[in-house]
Amino acid sequence: MNPFKFVRSHWKFFVGSSISLFLLWVVFHQVRLSLLWQTLSRAHYVYLVPVLAILYGNMALRAARWDFLLRPVKRVSFSTLIGSLFIGFMANNLLPARMGDVLRGYIMGKVEGISKTSSFATIVVEKLFDAITVLGFLLVLFVTVKNMQTYPSFKKALKVGGYVSFGIFAVTLSVLFFIKNYFEQFCRVIAWALAPFSKLALGWSERGVQHLHSFREGLLSAERWDYLSAAFLFSFLTWGTYALAIHITCLTFRVTLPLSASFLAMVAICLGTVIPFTPGYIGTYHAAVTYSLLLYRVPLEKAVGISLVFHASCFLLTTLMGFFYLWRYRISFRRVKEEVVEGPEPT
């Protein structure tokens, strides 16, 4: 095999792995491994029982929020909602570029017989709610956390992440607004933009409008204030319970901190994974949690231990449950991965 061709076809993996290794070096290069091992061996892992329960409840809250966003398209069972979520999170752990979000829409369409494009549109709306919630928490933390200057580079990274997140949020919201309210004009703009590219323009004329129609149907929840209000409520509960899981993980290592520390770690994780480079969020999670806790004068080895245990808890729960639901639906991960990478057929 030509090595240059192999690198070109797997550049996302190499870039992501390089970033993961760099972030792991940033976290671990000053860690005394003997003390880290001692810290891990003395932890009270019984606390992970409520942590795992809270993380599962967190997925249930996500499923309830998704239910409200999907209702204008179709009422689906809670089992399908949470199963698709676990499969999507599992795929995000194992595949690059957040392919799990695409796979989640695919699974929902396959199991419930609805448009996969409409399903994916509700996931995009869900990400907007996440952005609003996390950015809101970030603003509150910047005002309330007084020791941000301890690590100015960490504070700067949070600001950059916040600006990037807000930029993505603003652009996405604008595009969704035009698709929802000025559909025909939006289609004409896309057709004009693709006109110089004959092959792309042909594909757009044949399939693009059909997909965009289905996508627009997935935005119908925006017409119901009761659905939007419920989605906002579940968004705050989702990220609040996630922060609570971090807080209890700290207790595993006899570290008692104000809740603001856990919310700061949660926000740092979210901002660090806005651009999905690192595979399985390895490195990103560890740097976000570690430096958040260092602001509260948690010893380095304990902060790293907490980051390792919390990431492992999230990773193992979502991955194992994702494969369980694939088995339950009798769906092959290899087959569905190939279909998603190639692109789903219009429905």
C-alpha positions, 0 to 999 in steps of 0.5 A: 500500500502506498503510505502517502495514500494511506495517510491522506485517507486517514488524515483525521485519525492522525490529526486527532491522535496527535492532538490526543497525545499532545493533550495527554503530555500536557496533563501527564508530563509533571505527574509523579506516576507512583503517586498517581498509582497510589491515588488510584489504588486508594480511591473509594470506587463505591462512589462510582455506583451513583455516578453510573446511575446519574450518567444513565439518568443523564441519558434518560434526560437527553432522551426526554428532550429529544422526544419533544423535538421529535414529536412534530415528526413522529411520537416514538418509544422511549426505548428507541430514543435512549437506544439510539442515543447510546448507539450514537454516543458509542459511535462518537467514542469509536469513530472520528468527527462525531459520526455518532451524531449522524449514526443516531439519526440513521438508527432512529430513521431505520428503527422508527421508519421516519426520514433520517434527514428529519431525525438529524435536523432534530439533533442539530436543534438539540445541539443549539440547546446545548450551546445556549445552556453551556454558554450560559453556564460559562458566563455565570462561571466567569463572574462567580469563579474568582481564581480564574487567574491561577492559570491564565492560559486555561482561562484564555482557552475557555474564552476561545472555546466560548467564542468558537462555540458562539460563532458556530451557534450563530451561523447554525441558527441563521441557517436554520432560520432561513431554511425554516422561514425562507425555504425557496429562497434558500434553495435558489441560493444553494443552486446558484452557489453550486452552479459552477460545479456541474456534478454537485449542481446535478446532485443538488437538483436531483436529491438536495431539495428532497433532503432539505424538505425532510430536514425542514420537517425536523424543525417543526418543533420550533413552532411549539413554545411548549416543546421549546420550553420543555427542551430548555428545561431538560437541557439545564437538567442534562448538564446539571446532572452531568456536573453532579456526576463529576462532583461525586467522582471527586468524592471517590478521591476524598475531594470535596469542592463547591459545585462551581468546580464541577460545573467549570469542568463540565463547561471545559469538557463541552468547549474542548469537544466542540471541534471533534478532533480527538478520538474518544475525546481522549486527552480533551476530557483529561485536560479539561477536568484536570485544569478545572480542578487545579484552579481549586488547588486540588493536587495534580495527581488527584486531579488527573485521577479524577479525570481518568476515572470520570472519562472511563466511566462515561466511555465504558457506560456509553460504549457497552450500552451502545453495543447492547442496543445494536445487539437488541436491534440486530444491527451490525456496527460494521454494516451501519458504519459503512452505510453512514460513511457512504451517506444514507439514501433519501427516504 
